[in-house]
Structures are given as structure tokens and as C-alpha cells.
Amino acid sequence: MTESRKTGSNRHVETYDPGYNGEIRNVRVPALAWDIAANLLLPPGFDESKKYPAVVCGHPIGSCKEQTSGNIYGAALAKEGYVAVAFDASFQGESGGEPRLIEDPTQRVADFSHVVDYLVTQDFIDADRIAVLGVCGSGGYCISSAMIERRFKAVVSVTGVNFGRLMNEEFSQFDPVAALEQMAAQRTAEARGGEPRVDNYLPASPDEAEKAGATEVDLYEATLYYRTPRGEQPNGCTSALFSHQSKAVGWDAFTRAEKLLTQPLLVATGDVPGAFGAYRDGREIFRRAASKDKELVEIAGGTHYDLYDNKDAVAQILDRAIPFLAEHV
């Protein structure tokens, strides 16, 4: 483990370029009473008459399909011959669902199965060769999904965070019961016609973060990613409807992993611990998973956000993930 650090002095990150030049198709995936917006990243030289393996790519909390899950990992896997599917979470981005800006772990997990439902209806997909990859919050959601979604044959969790654990700790100031009481009061106010409370996860800019003293490694580097051209996208969702976060407080990504998480598993983390807890969560799920075939990839000196797009960190992960998927999917 590398000692955690403050990062306000260095804003330059050399980002990974997948070198992808294939076709991207925008599709709508039926969910419950709405559609999920997804991008199909097709392999170069794609032939509709052939069968391809697929990887469903879930985006981080606060993110969208055009960021790391799609433009880094999805693109890299498509270049390797997979149909990669990056999708926006329900209630976020270009996906449907009302009210907007909900981060609901149970729905986030269900979204993965809706995407698989779509894939198995496509003639060019080999339904027996589908894997899942998630980054940050989706690194936890994809694990929870794989426990009940047996159509996933392999799981890759990149700097995965157990959002339920995070909501019980940092995101509730370590007082989840008090947070639940506040959510309940706010939901009642909104039901009676009051203004919705929308909380922003991040400072407005790196400068504002430094002025406010928000230089803890995960928080500051999140601001560098989401509040600068490095990662900023129009559909990014760095805000959440406070009144609907109670589900996350009562949810846990790793429940029954010792029994139900049996697929081959690759867990990638940086070894720099931060407030979001990906380092500890990664080591925990690697230990607890029932998977007989599992790999732990720790990036020396890597932070949570290095694993989003840092050239060296992503290259190291793909060097392990690509042969892992080739073996198991």
C-alpha cells in the first residue's frame, strides 16, 4: 500500500488512448417503464453476420456512458474484438426514468440485466460469451449483479466501490440513522410540493476545491476529472436527489458474495487509499468472493482516478484484463 497523499500541486495526467476507430451505435434498451440509453462500441471490421463476445460496461457514480466506462475501457475492449456496451444508468444521462438524478443501487443492478436482455436478442452476439466490467460504483454494482445474473460469465471490477458502505460512512458523516431521518423529512417535504434538494458531489472547479481545502486525494482528483476537459461530459451526473438516497444506506454490494459470486473475477485497484474506499473494498471482495478463479491487480502508486484514464494505470489493468477475458469468455 502506498501512503495516501494530497494532490493539489499536480493537475497534469497523461491519459490512455485506446486507439479505437470502430463504429459506435446509439441504441435504446427497454427497461421497466422507460428506456436505457446505450452505446454499442463495435469491433473494427465488424461483420453483422458473425457472432461476437460482449462486455457490458457500467459507469461510475457521478458519470455517464461517454466517460471512462465507454471511452476508455469499452473502446479498448471493442478494439480487442468484443462488442462493448456502455450505458447510462436509469434516471441519469440520456436514459429515462423519473424523477431525475436518482442514484438507486437496486435499479443500477437491475440495469445490467436489462442490457443483457437486449444483447441476447441481437444475432451478432454470442449469448454464451458475455462478461461485465464496472468502474467505481459500478465496480460494486457489477459484482452485485453477477451474483444473480448468471448470463455474465466473467466479472471485472475496476477501482470498485461498495456504495452502500460509503453511504454508511463518509457520505453520511458516519451517522447513517441521522442521514435517513433527514432524507425522510426531505421526501415528505417534496411530497407536499416542496423544492427538491439536489446535492452536488463536487466543488465547481479544482481552484474552488483548493480554496475550500477539499484536497483529500479522492475528492480532489474527482474534481480534476469531472470539472475539467479531462473527463467532463454534457451527460455527466455529479448531482443526486437527496430524498431518494435512503435505498443506498440500506444496501450492500457484497451481500452473499461468499455463496453467490462464483464467476471468474478480476479486481483492479490502486494501492493509494482514499476517502471513497476502493482500496479496502477491492481487497474485501477479493477475499470474500466464492470465485475459484480470481485475480487481484494492484497498481503501485495508483489512485482511484488514475484507474479511470491514467495511461500507465489503465495499460497495466488491460494487460491483465484482456487475457483474463479471453480465457473466460
LINQUIZI-V882413 format. One record per backbone hydrogen bond with DSSP energy under -0.5 kcal/mol. NH is the residue of the N-H (numbers start at 0). CO is the residue of the C=O. E is the energy in kcal/mol with one decimal. If there is no record, write none. Layout:
nh=NH co=CO e=E
nh=NH co=CO e=E
This chain:
nh=1 co=270 e=-2.1
nh=6 co=214 e=-0.8
nh=9 co=6 e=-1.4
nh=10 co=8 e=-0.5
nh=14 co=12 e=-0.8
nh=15 co=308 e=-3.2
nh=17 co=15 e=-0.6
nh=24 co=22 e=-0.5
nh=24 co=39 e=-2.6
nh=26 co=24 e=-0.6
nh=26 co=37 e=-2.9
nh=28 co=35 e=-3.2
nh=29 co=27 e=-0.5
nh=30 co=33 e=-2.6
nh=35 co=28 e=-3.2
nh=37 co=26 e=-2.5
nh=38 co=85 e=-3.3
nh=39 co=24 e=-3.2
nh=39 co=37 e=-0.5
nh=40 co=38 e=-0.7
nh=40 co=83 e=-3.3
nh=41 co=22 e=-2.9
nh=41 co=39 e=-0.8
nh=45 co=42 e=-1.4
nh=49 co=46 e=-2.1
nh=51 co=123 e=-2.4
nh=53 co=128 e=-2.4
nh=54 co=82 e=-2.0
nh=55 co=130 e=-2.6
nh=56 co=54 e=-0.5
nh=56 co=84 e=-3.4
nh=57 co=55 e=-0.6
nh=57 co=132 e=-2.8
nh=58 co=86 e=-0.5
nh=62 co=59 e=-1.6
nh=66 co=63 e=-1.7
nh=69 co=66 e=-1.6
nh=70 co=66 e=-2.7
nh=71 co=66 e=-0.5
nh=71 co=67 e=-1.1
nh=72 co=67 e=-2.2
nh=73 co=68 e=-1.2
nh=74 co=69 e=-1.6
nh=75 co=71 e=-2.1
nh=76 co=72 e=-2.3
nh=77 co=73 e=-2.4
nh=78 co=74 e=-2.1
nh=79 co=75 e=-0.9
nh=80 co=77 e=-1.8
nh=81 co=76 e=-2.0
nh=82 co=52 e=-2.6
nh=83 co=40 e=-2.1
nh=83 co=81 e=-0.9
nh=84 co=54 e=-2.5
nh=85 co=38 e=-2.1
nh=85 co=83 e=-0.6
nh=86 co=56 e=-1.1
nh=87 co=36 e=-2.6
nh=90 co=95 e=-3.0
nh=91 co=88 e=-1.8
nh=94 co=91 e=-1.9
nh=95 co=34 e=-3.2
nh=100 co=90 e=-2.2
nh=103 co=101 e=-0.7
nh=104 co=102 e=-0.6
nh=107 co=103 e=-2.9
nh=108 co=104 e=-2.4
nh=109 co=105 e=-1.8
nh=110 co=106 e=-2.4
nh=111 co=107 e=-0.9
nh=111 co=108 e=-0.7
nh=112 co=108 e=-0.8
nh=113 co=109 e=-1.8
nh=114 co=110 e=-2.1
nh=115 co=111 e=-1.9
nh=116 co=112 e=-2.6
nh=117 co=113 e=-1.7
nh=118 co=114 e=-2.3
nh=119 co=115 e=-2.5
nh=120 co=117 e=-1.4
nh=121 co=118 e=-2.0
nh=122 co=120 e=-0.5
nh=124 co=121 e=-1.8
nh=125 co=51 e=-2.8
nh=126 co=124 e=-1.0
nh=128 co=125 e=-2.3
nh=130 co=53 e=-2.6
nh=131 co=153 e=-2.0
nh=132 co=55 e=-3.0
nh=133 co=155 e=-2.1
nh=134 co=57 e=-1.6
nh=135 co=157 e=-2.2
nh=137 co=134 e=-1.8
nh=138 co=135 e=-1.2
nh=139 co=135 e=-0.8
nh=139 co=136 e=-1.1
nh=140 co=136 e=-2.5
nh=141 co=137 e=-2.9
nh=143 co=139 e=-2.2
nh=144 co=140 e=-2.8
nh=145 co=141 e=-2.4
nh=146 co=142 e=-1.2
nh=147 co=143 e=-0.6
nh=147 co=144 e=-1.5
nh=148 co=144 e=-2.3
nh=149 co=147 e=-1.0
nh=151 co=148 e=-1.6
nh=152 co=129 e=-3.2
nh=152 co=150 e=-0.6
nh=154 co=263 e=-2.4
nh=155 co=131 e=-2.3
nh=156 co=265 e=-2.8
nh=157 co=133 e=-3.1
nh=157 co=155 e=-0.6
nh=158 co=156 e=-0.6
nh=158 co=267 e=-3.5
nh=160 co=135 e=-2.1
nh=162 co=160 e=-1.1
nh=165 co=161 e=-2.2
nh=166 co=162 e=-2.5
nh=167 co=163 e=-1.3
nh=168 co=164 e=-0.6
nh=168 co=165 e=-0.8
nh=170 co=165 e=-2.2
nh=171 co=168 e=-1.6
nh=172 co=169 e=-1.4
nh=173 co=168 e=-3.2
nh=174 co=171 e=-1.5
nh=178 co=174 e=-2.0
nh=179 co=175 e=-2.5
nh=180 co=176 e=-2.1
nh=181 co=177 e=-2.0
nh=182 co=178 e=-2.5
nh=183 co=179 e=-2.5
nh=184 co=180 e=-2.2
nh=185 co=181 e=-2.3
nh=186 co=182 e=-2.6
nh=187 co=183 e=-2.2
nh=188 co=184 e=-2.2
nh=189 co=185 e=-2.4
nh=190 co=186 e=-2.5
nh=191 co=187 e=-1.5
nh=192 co=189 e=-1.8
nh=193 co=188 e=-2.9
nh=197 co=195 e=-0.7
nh=198 co=196 e=-0.6
nh=198 co=239 e=-2.7
nh=200 co=237 e=-3.0
nh=208 co=204 e=-2.3
nh=209 co=205 e=-2.3
nh=210 co=206 e=-2.4
nh=211 co=207 e=-2.1
nh=212 co=209 e=-1.0
nh=213 co=208 e=-2.9
nh=214 co=212 e=-1.8
nh=219 co=215 e=-3.0
nh=220 co=216 e=-2.1
nh=221 co=217 e=-1.9
nh=222 co=218 e=-1.7
nh=223 co=219 e=-2.0
nh=224 co=220 e=-1.9
nh=225 co=221 e=-3.1
nh=226 co=222 e=-2.0
nh=227 co=224 e=-0.6
nh=230 co=224 e=-1.2
nh=230 co=227 e=-1.3
nh=231 co=227 e=-2.4
nh=235 co=232 e=-1.7
nh=239 co=198 e=-2.4
nh=240 co=100 e=-2.8
nh=241 co=196 e=-2.1
nh=241 co=239 e=-0.8
nh=243 co=240 e=-1.6
nh=244 co=241 e=-1.8
nh=247 co=244 e=-0.5
nh=248 co=244 e=-1.1
nh=249 co=245 e=-1.4
nh=250 co=247 e=-1.2
nh=254 co=251 e=-0.8
nh=256 co=253 e=-2.2
nh=258 co=255 e=-1.3
nh=259 co=255 e=-3.2
nh=260 co=256 e=-1.1
nh=261 co=259 e=-1.5
nh=263 co=152 e=-0.7
nh=264 co=292 e=-2.2
nh=265 co=154 e=-2.5
nh=266 co=294 e=-2.9
nh=267 co=156 e=-3.1
nh=267 co=265 e=-0.5
nh=268 co=296 e=-2.8
nh=270 co=298 e=-1.9
nh=271 co=301 e=-2.1
nh=272 co=1 e=-0.7
nh=272 co=270 e=-0.7
nh=276 co=273 e=-1.3
nh=280 co=276 e=-2.5
nh=281 co=277 e=-2.7
nh=282 co=278 e=-1.8
nh=283 co=279 e=-2.2
nh=284 co=280 e=-2.6
nh=285 co=281 e=-1.9
nh=286 co=282 e=-1.8
nh=287 co=283 e=-2.4
nh=288 co=284 e=-2.4
nh=289 co=256 e=-1.6
nh=289 co=260 e=-0.7
nh=290 co=260 e=-1.1
nh=291 co=261 e=-0.6
nh=293 co=291 e=-0.7
nh=294 co=264 e=-2.6
nh=296 co=266 e=-3.3
nh=296 co=294 e=-0.5
nh=297 co=295 e=-0.6
nh=298 co=268 e=-2.9
nh=298 co=296 e=-0.6
nh=299 co=297 e=-0.7
nh=301 co=298 e=-2.3
nh=306 co=302 e=-1.2
nh=306 co=303 e=-0.6
nh=307 co=304 e=-1.0
nh=308 co=304 e=-1.0
nh=309 co=305 e=-2.1
nh=310 co=13 e=-3.3
nh=313 co=309 e=-2.9
nh=314 co=310 e=-1.9
nh=315 co=311 e=-2.0
nh=316 co=312 e=-2.0
nh=317 co=313 e=-2.9
nh=318 co=314 e=-2.0
nh=319 co=315 e=-0.7
nh=319 co=316 e=-1.1
nh=320 co=316 e=-3.2
nh=321 co=317 e=-2.3
nh=323 co=319 e=-1.6
nh=324 co=320 e=-2.8
nh=325 co=321 e=-2.3
nh=326 co=322 e=-1.8
nh=327 co=323 e=-1.6
nh=328 co=324 e=-2.5
